[in-house]
Amino acid sequence: MPDNRKRDLCKYRMDAAEETFEVAEECLKGAHYKDAINRSYYAVFYAVKAVLALEEKDFKRHKDVIAYFNQTYVAAGIFPKSLGRKLARLQQKREKSDYDDFYIASKDEAEEQLEYTKELFEAIKKYLAGFGILQPGA
């Protein structure tokens, strides 16, 4: 069972993830597709960091956070490999939408990213519920 400090940081990061996901949904509704892609990725990134908070792991670079999560949680079978692939796809799309000058995001891409985010959230919330941090189905 994680100590209170770890639990508090985990919960704080999940709250940030939830809020960021709400912004992603608002961006999609407002036809701000690049922003929806960006916010979808960050929502999942914060949720992944919530998981890492339970073992006091943190990294400065995004790629290190994702690599550690995939190595420690996906490769170990704690989370399905399909979610690891979706996480990689979220990261790739976010990088393209943020850094490619002439990238035009479509509604379909933004919707797909939000769907991936929902799937990852569901799995992470279920995992965290096992530690009593979140209520099942919360």
C-alpha positions in Angstrom: 0.0 0.0 0.0 1.5 3.4 -1.0 2.2 5.9 1.7 0.0 9.1 1.9 2.5 11.3 0.0 2.6 8.9 -3.0 -1.2 8.5 -2.9 -1.6 12.3 -2.8 0.7 12.8 -5.7 -1.0 10.1 -7.7 -4.4 11.5 -7.0 -3.2 15.0 -7.9 -1.8 13.8 -11.2 -5.0 11.9 -12.0 -7.0 15.1 -11.3 -4.8 16.9 -13.7 -5.3 14.2 -16.3 -9.1 14.3 -15.9 -9.1 18.1 -16.3 -6.9 18.0 -19.3 -9.1 15.3 -20.9 -12.1 17.6 -20.4 -10.2 20.4 -22.3 -9.4 17.9 -25.1 -13.2 17.1 -25.4 -13.9 20.9 -25.5 -11.3 21.4 -28.2 -12.8 18.6 -30.3 -16.3 20.1 -30.0 -14.9 23.5 -31.0 -13.1 22.0 -34.1 -9.7 22.7 -32.6 -8.4 19.4 -33.7 -4.6 20.0 -33.2 -5.4 21.2 -29.7 -7.6 18.2 -29.1 -4.7 15.9 -30.1 -2.3 17.7 -27.9 -4.6 17.7 -24.8 -5.4 14.0 -25.4 -1.8 13.1 -25.2 -1.1 15.2 -22.1 -4.2 13.8 -20.4 -2.7 10.3 -20.8 0.8 11.5 -20.0 -0.4 12.8 -16.6 -2.3 9.6 -15.9 0.9 7.6 -16.7 2.8 9.8 -14.3 0.1 9.1 -11.7 1.0 5.4 -12.0 4.7 6.2 -11.7 4.1 8.3 -8.6 3.2 5.1 -6.7 6.8 4.0 -7.0 8.3 7.5 -6.8 9.6 7.3 -10.3 9.8 10.5 -12.4 11.7 11.6 -15.4 12.4 15.0 -17.1 11.8 13.8 -20.6 8.5 12.5 -22.0 10.2 9.7 -23.9 11.7 8.5 -20.7 8.4 8.4 -18.9 6.8 6.5 -21.8 9.7 4.1 -22.2 9.7 3.3 -18.4 5.9 2.8 -18.4 6.1 0.5 -21.4 9.1 -1.5 -20.1 7.8 -1.8 -16.5 4.0 -2.0 -16.9 3.2 -3.0 -20.5 6.0 -5.5 -21.2 5.3 -7.0 -17.8 1.7 -7.6 -18.7 0.2 -5.2 -16.2 -1.3 -3.3 -19.0 -2.1 -4.9 -22.4 0.4 -4.4 -25.3 -2.4 -2.8 -27.3 -2.5 0.1 -24.8 1.3 0.5 -25.2 0.8 0.9 -29.0 -2.0 3.4 -28.5 0.2 5.4 -26.1 2.9 5.5 -28.7 0.4 6.6 -31.3 -0.9 9.4 -29.0 2.7 10.6 -28.6 3.5 10.4 -32.3 0.3 12.3 -33.3 1.0 15.0 -30.6 4.5 15.5 -31.9 3.3 15.8 -35.5 0.5 18.2 -34.6 2.8 20.3 -32.4 6.0 20.5 -34.5 5.2 19.9 -38.1 4.6 23.3 -39.6 2.0 22.3 -42.2 0.3 19.5 -40.3 -3.5 19.7 -40.6 -5.3 17.6 -38.0 -8.6 16.1 -39.0 -11.7 15.5 -36.9 -11.3 11.8 -37.4 -7.7 11.9 -36.0 -8.8 13.9 -33.0 -11.7 11.6 -32.3 -9.4 8.6 -32.6 -6.9 10.2 -30.1 -9.7 10.9 -27.6 -10.9 7.3 -27.9 -7.4 6.0 -27.2 -7.3 8.4 -24.2 -10.6 6.9 -22.9 -9.2 3.4 -23.2 -6.0 4.2 -21.4 -7.8 6.1 -18.7 -10.1 3.2 -18.1 -7.2 0.8 -17.7 -5.2 3.2 -15.5 -8.2 3.9 -13.3 -8.8 0.2 -12.8 -5.2 -0.3 -11.9 -5.3 2.6 -9.4 -8.6 1.4 -7.9 -6.6 -1.8 -6.9 -4.6 0.4 -4.6 -7.7 2.1 -3.2 -6.7 5.4 -4.8 -9.7 5.7 -7.1 -13.1 4.1 -6.8 -13.8 1.5 -9.4 -15.6 3.0 -12.3 -14.7 6.6 -11.1 
